[in-house]
Amino acid sequence: MARMIGRRLLLSVLVLFVVSILVFGATLLLPGDPARAILGQQATPERVAALTEQLGLDRPVWERYFSWLGGILTGDLGFSAATQGPVSELLGGRIAASGLLLVLTALISTPIALALGAWAAVRRGTRTDSVLSGSSLVLAALPEFVIGVLLVVLLATSVLQILPSVTIARPGEPVWTRPEQLVLPVLTLALVVIPYVVRMTRATLSEALDAGFVEMARLKGLPERTVLMRHAVPHTIGPVAQVFALQLAWLAGGVVVVEFLFRYPGIGEALIDAVANRDVQVVQAITLIIAAFYVLVNLAADVAGILADPRIRTSSGVDA
């Protein structure tokens, strides 16, 4: 098990290294001159040249990359060209705000999705199964911004005006001090995640319920609840965990759209502002943070799947 986790960690580090190269290269392709974008079109050539030297934009690309990468490895995310302050200070509160959205989404969507998927699998072929499958298919086809707009229309404007349509916290005020402003963003993200997990739970649990080992357990006279929980469910944890991890990892990037829609002060809004201001250091830091979260969540899902599913564990040589 230790060797397997070590190999996955090395692969994750390699993926992050490649991503760092791609992120750094992509920011170089952003149109315009960062120094002029910061100072404005009326800035004199002398001021532009001075800021270019201050930001290190006159150095070779490879030297700038390794300098940036060395700072990332030591916890130094660089300085924001727009605020002239450390990027870590700019993103500290925003990372916490976005993390709160992801945690609340996971806590709400996980039990609901697993329960609905298991219910649909147990009641295969019934009207309940058809309604759940059809509803999840429709929700899975809707982009997150469409779901968000529909929720705003339903709960914040035309029908039921019970929630704020955008974030109402004052600048610098923690978002959790006003819980009502978290409802719509969290509900939007949950409705994006739940359909995929429901469909995967139903598919994997249905397959397990039709397997020979489950039929053998039934022939032994075990209660259906015991057959379901002890024999069928463990074989669904791995695939479901991987799908749920992919959805959470996707939310780390999809949260950008939701935060922009609700004017939520997280990393999504910070990324949009940084791109508009040509704040390269902030763009690089946020993109790499999202990529690292994606890689780590998928690593955790792989390990959880191997631990939970005896078939995968045996084929991986862990039992040996």
C-alpha positions, 0 to 999 in steps of 0.5 A, a space after each residue: 500500500 505504501 509503495 502504491 501511494 508513493 507511486 501515485 504521489 510521484 505521478 501527482 507531482 509530475 502532473 503538477 510540474 507539467 501544469 505549472 509549465 502550461 500555466 506559466 506559458 499560458 499567462 505569457 500569451 495573454 494579450 497586451 503589456 502587463 505594465 501598461 495595463 496596470 499603469 494605464 494607457 496614459 503612462 509615460 514610456 519611462 514609467 512603463 519601463 521602470 515597472 517592467 523592470 520591477 516586475 522582472 518582465 525584462 528577464 528571460 522566460 526560463 529565468 522568470 519561470 524557475 524564479 516563480 516556481 522556486 517561490 511557489 515551493 517555498 510558499 511565496 506566491 509573489 506580489 500582486 501587480 494591481 495591489 502591490 501586496 503579497 498574493 498570499 494576503 490577497 487570496 487568503 480570505 478568498 480561498 477560505 470563502 471558496 473552500 467554505 462553498 466546496 465543503 458545504 456543497 460536499 456535506 449537502 450533496 453527498 448524503 442526498 445523492 447516495 440516498 437517491 441513487 441507492 433508492 433508484 437502484 433498489 426500486 429499478 423499473 418502477 415509476 420512482 426510478 423513472 422520475 429520479 433517472 429523468 430528473 438527474 438526466 435533465 439536471 446533468 444537461 444544464 450548465 451551472 450558470 443556467 441552474 443559478 439563474 433559475 434559482 435566482 428567478 425562483 428564490 430571489 426575484 420573481 416567485 419567492 423573494 426570500 434570499 439575496 440574489 447576490 452577496 450582501 457582505 460588505 468588503 472585508 466582512 467574512 461571508 459566513 457572518 451572513 448565512 443567507 447569502 450562501 444558500 443560492 451558491 451552495 444550492 447551485 453547486 449541489 444541483 450540479 454535483 448530485 445528478 452525476 453521483 445519483 446516476 453512478 450510484 444507481 448504475 454501480 449498485 444495480 450491477 452489484 445487486 445482480 452479481 453472483 455473490 449477492 445472489 449467494 448471500 440471498 440464498 443463504 437467507 440473509 436479510 435484504 438490508 444486510 445483503 445490501 449494506 454488507 455485500 452490495 454497497 462496498 462494491 459501489 464505494 470505489 466508482 462512486 468515490 471517483 465520480 464524486 471526486 471528479 465532480 468536486 475537482 471540477 467544482 474547483 474550476 466551475 466555482 469561478 462561474 458561480 462566484 461571478 454570477 452571485 458576486 461571491 468574494 472567492 477565488 473565482 471572482 479574484 481570477 476574473 479580476 486578475 485576468 482583466 487587470 493583467 495581474 499575472 502573479 495572481 492568475 498563475 497562483 489561482 490556476 495552480 491552486 485549482 490544479 493542485 486541488 484537482 490532483 489531490 482530490 483524485 489521488 484521495 479518490 483512487 486510494 479510497 477506491 482501492 481500500 473499499 473495493 476488494 476486487 481493485 485491491 486484489 488486482 493491485 497486489 495490495 493483498 499480496 
